[in-house]
Amino acid sequence: MDRVVGFIGNGNMGSAMIHGIMKAKLLNAEQLYVSAVHEESLQEVKQMYGVHAACDNVEVAKASDILVLAVKPYQYETVIEEIKDAVKKEVIIVNIAAGKSIEHINQMFGREMKVVKAMPNTPAFVGEAMSALAYSEHVTPEELEHVISLFQSFGKVEIVAEGLMDAVTAVSGSSPAYVFMFIEAMADGAVALGMPRKQAYTFAGQAVLGAAKMLLESGQHPGKLKDAVCSPQGTTISAVQKLEECGFRSSVIQAMLACADKSKEMQK
């Protein structure tokens, strides 16, 4: 890619994306600008990758062809007010905040912008993000390809209708937290059965990784893959029975609906 990419914000999501992009060598150090409130995090990313790091958001905004707003949703209005007169005329704004629509971004800038609404997740840090993109009518096919390549450098990407972003937030944006809870619970069970904690996390984590890879690569229905592990009167079906008894699937669905409801609420 021959464009300059800027990040305003270097928190959990921003730093995960930056790490994924630089690890994939999509950009060189001269093409990446980062600003953040905390000097310590800036120095860390500068030392690690040699990128341009500054406490000044305006400096990053002026330099960027693609500008990722990687700050918290409540900070968007303040940041955009600060940079709106500094950005390039044809800049592509990448909005990764839950609850901030393309229309919201245009309103805050006070004009029609080239906006890509994105929902990545923190596995970007290890090159395994799942990201969804929606875009405004002003983004050209070539520009969209540049943004897609950015997100593909640290995982998988799908184009979705903007109206599906609440569902995306629930199923992938926030879901690493659910998965970490599941892994932690499995490890707790293993520890209760006598396994050392560190080893328990390895077993649980690899089991989840392997199961997810098997689903994606086989293309089979998850129910079919589950059935293949459940022998008659076996250990697995006993565990599945207990999970169903405790409302496992219902709990997951309800959690996702609550997540989506919160995302919708944040748009008001």
C-alpha positions as CSV (number, residue, x, y, z in Angstrom):
1,M,0.0,0.0,0.0
2,D,1.3,3.5,-0.9
3,R,-0.9,5.5,1.4
4,V,-0.1,7.0,4.8
5,V,-2.2,5.5,7.6
6,G,-2.8,7.3,10.8
7,F,-4.2,6.1,14.2
8,I,-5.6,8.5,16.7
9,G,-5.6,6.3,19.8
10,N,-3.3,3.5,20.8
11,G,-5.5,1.6,23.3
12,N,-6.3,-2.1,23.2
13,M,-7.9,-2.1,19.8
14,G,-5.7,0.4,18.2
15,S,-2.5,-1.2,19.4
16,A,-3.8,-4.7,18.3
17,M,-4.4,-3.3,14.8
18,I,-1.1,-1.6,14.6
19,H,0.7,-4.7,15.7
20,G,-1.1,-6.8,13.1
21,I,-0.4,-4.4,10.3
22,M,3.3,-4.0,11.1
23,K,3.8,-7.7,11.7
24,A,2.3,-8.4,8.2
25,K,4.6,-5.8,6.7
26,L,1.8,-4.1,4.8
27,L,3.2,-0.7,5.7
28,N,6.7,0.6,6.4
29,A,7.4,2.7,9.4
30,E,7.3,5.9,7.4
31,Q,3.7,5.2,6.4
32,L,2.3,4.9,9.9
33,Y,1.5,7.8,12.2
34,V,0.1,7.3,15.7
35,S,-1.1,9.7,18.4
36,A,-2.3,9.0,21.9
37,V,-2.8,10.6,25.2
38,H,-0.3,8.4,27.1
39,E,3.3,9.1,26.3
40,E,4.4,5.7,27.5
41,S,2.2,3.8,25.0
42,L,3.5,6.1,22.2
43,Q,7.1,5.4,23.1
44,E,6.4,1.7,23.2
45,V,5.0,1.6,19.7
46,K,7.7,3.9,18.4
47,Q,10.5,1.7,19.8
48,M,8.9,-1.4,18.6
49,Y,8.2,-0.4,15.0
50,G,9.9,3.0,14.4
51,V,6.7,4.7,13.4
52,H,5.8,8.4,13.7
53,A,4.5,8.9,17.2
54,A,3.1,12.1,18.5
55,C,0.9,13.5,21.3
56,D,-0.6,15.9,18.7
57,N,-3.8,14.5,17.0
58,V,-3.7,17.3,14.4
59,E,-0.2,16.3,13.2
60,V,-1.5,12.8,12.6
61,A,-4.7,14.0,10.9
62,K,-2.7,16.3,8.5
63,A,-0.4,13.4,7.4
64,S,-3.0,10.7,6.9
65,D,-4.7,9.4,3.7
66,I,-6.5,6.8,5.8
67,L,-7.3,7.9,9.4
68,V,-8.4,5.4,12.0
69,L,-10.3,6.8,14.9
70,A,-9.3,4.3,17.6
71,V,-10.5,6.2,20.6
72,K,-13.5,5.5,22.9
73,P,-17.0,6.3,21.5
74,Y,-17.5,9.1,24.0
75,Q,-14.2,10.8,22.8
76,Y,-15.2,10.9,19.1
77,E,-16.9,14.3,19.2
78,T,-14.0,16.0,21.0
79,V,-11.4,14.4,18.7
80,I,-13.3,15.2,15.5
81,E,-13.8,18.8,16.6
82,E,-10.1,19.0,17.1
83,I,-9.1,17.6,13.7
84,K,-11.9,18.3,11.3
85,D,-10.2,21.4,9.7
86,A,-6.8,19.6,9.5
87,V,-7.7,16.4,7.6
88,K,-7.0,16.1,3.9
89,K,-9.9,16.7,1.6
90,E,-10.0,13.1,0.3
91,V,-9.1,11.4,3.6
92,I,-10.8,8.1,4.4
93,I,-12.1,8.1,7.9
94,V,-12.2,4.6,9.5
95,N,-14.6,4.6,12.4
96,I,-14.2,1.6,14.7
97,A,-16.4,2.8,17.6
98,A,-19.5,0.8,18.6
99,G,-22.6,3.0,18.4
100,K,-21.1,5.6,16.0
101,S,-22.7,5.4,12.5
102,I,-21.5,6.8,9.2
103,E,-24.2,9.5,9.6
104,H,-22.9,10.4,13.0
105,I,-19.4,10.9,11.6
106,N,-20.6,13.1,8.8
107,Q,-22.6,15.2,11.3
108,M,-19.6,15.6,13.6
109,F,-17.4,16.7,10.7
110,G,-20.1,19.0,9.4
111,R,-19.9,17.6,5.9
112,E,-20.1,14.5,3.8
113,M,-16.9,12.4,4.3
114,K,-15.4,9.2,2.9
115,V,-16.3,7.0,5.9
116,V,-15.7,3.3,6.5
117,K,-17.5,1.9,9.5
118,A,-15.4,-1.0,10.8
119,M,-15.8,-3.5,13.6
120,P,-12.6,-5.5,14.2
121,N,-11.6,-7.4,17.3
122,T,-8.5,-7.8,19.5
123,P,-7.3,-11.0,17.9
124,A,-5.8,-8.6,15.3
125,F,-2.8,-8.7,17.7
126,V,-2.1,-12.3,16.5
127,G,-3.3,-11.8,12.9
128,E,-6.6,-13.6,13.5
129,A,-9.1,-10.7,13.7
130,M,-12.6,-11.0,12.3
131,S,-13.6,-7.6,10.9
132,A,-16.7,-6.2,9.3
133,L,-16.8,-3.2,7.0
134,A,-19.6,-0.9,5.8
135,Y,-18.9,2.2,3.8
136,S,-20.4,5.5,2.6
137,E,-21.3,6.2,-1.0
138,H,-18.4,8.5,-1.4
139,V,-15.8,5.8,-0.9
140,T,-14.5,4.6,-4.3
141,P,-14.0,0.9,-5.1
142,E,-10.2,1.5,-5.2
143,E,-10.3,3.2,-1.8
144,L,-12.4,0.4,-0.4
145,E,-9.8,-2.1,-1.6
146,H,-7.1,-0.1,0.3
147,V,-9.1,-0.3,3.5
148,I,-9.9,-4.0,3.0
149,S,-6.2,-4.8,2.5
150,L,-5.4,-3.0,5.7
151,F,-7.9,-5.2,7.7
152,Q,-6.9,-8.3,5.8
153,S,-3.3,-7.8,7.0
154,F,-4.4,-8.9,10.5
155,G,-7.3,-11.3,9.9
156,K,-10.5,-12.0,7.9
157,V,-12.8,-9.3,6.5
158,E,-16.4,-9.3,5.4
159,I,-18.4,-6.4,3.9
160,V,-21.8,-6.1,5.6
161,A,-24.8,-3.7,5.5
162,E,-24.3,-1.0,8.1
163,G,-27.6,-2.1,9.8
164,L,-25.9,-5.4,10.7
165,M,-23.2,-3.7,12.8
166,D,-25.0,-4.3,16.1
167,A,-25.1,-8.1,15.2
168,V,-21.4,-7.9,14.3
169,T,-20.5,-6.3,17.6
170,A,-22.2,-9.1,19.4
171,V,-20.9,-12.1,17.3
172,S,-17.3,-11.0,16.8
173,G,-16.5,-7.5,18.2
174,S,-17.2,-8.3,21.8
175,S,-17.1,-12.1,21.7
176,P,-13.4,-12.7,22.4
177,A,-14.4,-11.8,26.0
178,Y,-17.0,-14.6,26.0
179,V,-14.4,-17.0,24.6
180,F,-11.8,-16.0,27.2
181,M,-14.4,-16.6,29.9
182,F,-15.2,-20.0,28.4
183,I,-11.5,-20.9,28.3
184,E,-11.0,-19.7,31.9
185,A,-14.0,-21.8,33.1
186,M,-12.7,-24.9,31.3
187,A,-9.3,-24.3,32.9
188,D,-10.9,-23.9,36.3
189,G,-12.6,-27.3,35.8
190,A,-9.3,-28.9,34.8
191,V,-7.6,-27.4,37.9
192,A,-10.5,-28.8,40.0
193,L,-9.6,-32.2,38.5
194,G,-5.9,-31.8,39.5
195,M,-4.3,-30.3,36.4
196,P,-1.7,-27.4,37.0
197,R,-3.2,-24.0,36.0
198,K,-0.7,-23.2,33.3
199,Q,-1.2,-26.6,31.6
200,A,-4.9,-26.2,32.0
201,Y,-4.9,-23.0,30.0
202,T,-2.8,-24.6,27.2
203,F,-5.2,-27.5,26.9
204,A,-8.3,-25.3,27.0
205,G,-6.9,-22.7,24.6
206,Q,-5.7,-25.2,22.0
207,A,-9.0,-27.1,22.2
208,V,-10.9,-23.9,21.3
209,L,-8.4,-22.9,18.6
210,G,-8.5,-26.4,17.0
211,A,-12.3,-26.6,17.1
212,A,-12.7,-23.1,15.5
213,K,-10.1,-24.0,12.8
214,M,-11.9,-27.3,12.1
215,L,-15.2,-25.5,11.7
216,L,-13.8,-22.9,9.3
217,E,-11.8,-25.3,7.2
218,S,-14.3,-28.1,7.0
219,G,-17.3,-26.0,6.1
220,Q,-19.4,-28.4,8.1
221,H,-22.4,-27.4,10.3
222,P,-21.2,-27.0,13.9
223,G,-24.0,-29.3,15.0
224,K,-22.6,-32.1,12.8
225,L,-19.1,-31.6,14.2
226,K,-20.5,-31.7,17.7
227,D,-22.4,-34.9,17.0
228,A,-19.2,-36.5,15.7
229,V,-17.7,-36.1,19.2
230,C,-20.7,-37.4,21.1
231,S,-20.5,-41.2,21.3
232,P,-23.6,-43.0,22.7
233,Q,-23.5,-43.1,26.5
234,G,-20.1,-41.4,26.3
235,T,-18.3,-38.6,28.3
236,T,-19.0,-35.9,25.7
237,I,-22.7,-36.3,25.5
238,S,-22.8,-36.3,29.4
239,A,-21.1,-32.9,29.3
240,V,-23.4,-31.6,26.6
241,Q,-26.4,-32.7,28.5
242,K,-25.2,-30.8,31.6
243,L,-24.5,-27.7,29.5
244,E,-28.0,-27.8,28.1
245,E,-29.4,-28.3,31.6
246,C,-27.6,-25.2,32.7
247,G,-28.9,-23.1,29.8
248,F,-25.5,-22.8,28.0
249,R,-26.8,-21.9,24.5
250,S,-29.6,-19.8,25.8
251,S,-27.1,-17.8,28.0
252,V,-24.8,-17.2,25.0
253,I,-27.8,-16.0,22.9
254,Q,-29.1,-13.7,25.6
255,A,-25.6,-12.3,26.1
256,M,-25.3,-11.4,22.4
257,L,-28.8,-9.8,22.4
258,A,-27.8,-7.7,25.4
259,C,-24.6,-6.7,23.7
260,A,-26.5,-5.7,20.5
261,D,-29.0,-3.7,22.6
262,K,-26.2,-1.8,24.3
263,S,-24.7,-1.0,20.9
264,K,-28.1,0.3,19.7
265,E,-28.5,2.4,22.9
266,M,-25.1,4.0,22.3
267,Q,-26.4,5.4,18.9
268,K,-29.0,7.6,20.6
